[in-house]
């Protein structure tokens, strides 16, 4: 029992990160129908910037805010300079552009910060907490709490605010939204900023656990994409649940089979889902498939 509970704690921590990244994928996909494979690099930028600002001895709240803000600005620049000029291109072309952006951002990060991992101090205490024989570190609890607050805040934004409702209208039918007088382009820009910010938040809160490295975003981005496909690219709720499901299954696979299968689990689930239910567990069947 203690062993299973330990795996669940580990899976929930990883799942919270995957959920935030998957949420970033769905925000952009619903706004533009583009799958942004540079999403993982936003996670990396959040972690690297946090490490940098903490190294400068800035107060933690200020370091967090600056890391998320700068990454959100990077998301806006990517949309304006790379995605918007090619907005009429085919989906495959846009995917290739995002893959190229991912490689470019990672290369720039290696040039700026180097290849060595950057340590980030724990934001809360480091003494493990015992729960029914299993242990969980306070940083993992912070990860779960932050992810939950972020998801609930975004849900309230989309359902309670006028801007959020306009973004949902654009996601449902862009032409109808235009006919109603909604300006789509600024909302697309906001979608990229929100997506970058939510992924940067994932990088900020995970950085004390994994360290910050220039190449950490690649695998996290792919797993976040797997979680989004599992839950459904058109469903924010599905993306969040897909992240937690993937994290738990990954932890159980590593614990009961071998740690060598930990990363493979995400891609096996991705392939099976594409074969069995391409729209995801909670996605709509009208979702376009590439």
C-alpha positions, 0 to 999 in steps of 0.5 A: 500500500505504501509503495502504491501511494508513493507512486501516486504522489510521484505521478500526481506531481508529474501529472500537474506539470503535464496538465499545465503544458497540455492546457497551453497546447489546447489554448493555442489549438482552440484559438488558431488550430495550430499545434505549437511544438515550441510549447516545451521551450516556454517551460524551459524559459520559465525555469531558466529565467527563474534560476537566473533571477534567483541567482541575482538574489531577487525576491522569489515573488519578483523572480516568478513574476519576471520569468512568467512575464518575459516568457509571455512576451516571448510567446507574443513575439513568436506569434507576431514574427513567425505564426501570423505571417504564415497564418494562411499556410497549411497546418503541416507548414505551421507545425514545421515552423513551430518545430523550427522555433523550438530548435531555435529557442533551445539553441539560443538558451544553450548559447546564453546559459550554457549546458550545465544545469542551474540549481534553483532553491526550494521555495518551501521547506525540504523536509519530507512529509510522511503520509500513510507510510509514503513521503512527499516533499513540500515542493511537490505539494506546492506544485499540485496547489499551484497547478490547481489554482492556475487551472481554476483561475483560467477556467474562471477567466474563460467562463466569467470574463468578457474577454474569456467568453470572446476567446471561447466564441472564436474557438467555437466559430471564428467566422461567426465571432467576426460577424458579431464584431469580435476582433480575432487577431488580438485574442489570438495574440492573447492566447499565445501569451496565456499559453506561454505564461501557463507553461512558464509557470510549470517551468517555475514550479518544477525547477527546484525539483529537476534543475533548469537545463536548456534542453528540458523543454523537449521531453516535457513538451512532448509529454504535454502534447501526449496529455493533450491528445489523451484528454482531447485537444479541444477540451481544456478539462480533458487536457488537465485530466489527461495530464494527471492520468499520464503522470500516474500511469507513467509513475506506475509503469516506472515503479512496477515495470522499470524506470526505463519504460517511464518515458516510453509510457507517454508515447505508447499511450499517445499512439494507442489513443490516436488509433482508438479515439483520435479526438481524445477522451473528452474531445469533440469528434469535429476536431480536425486531425492532421 
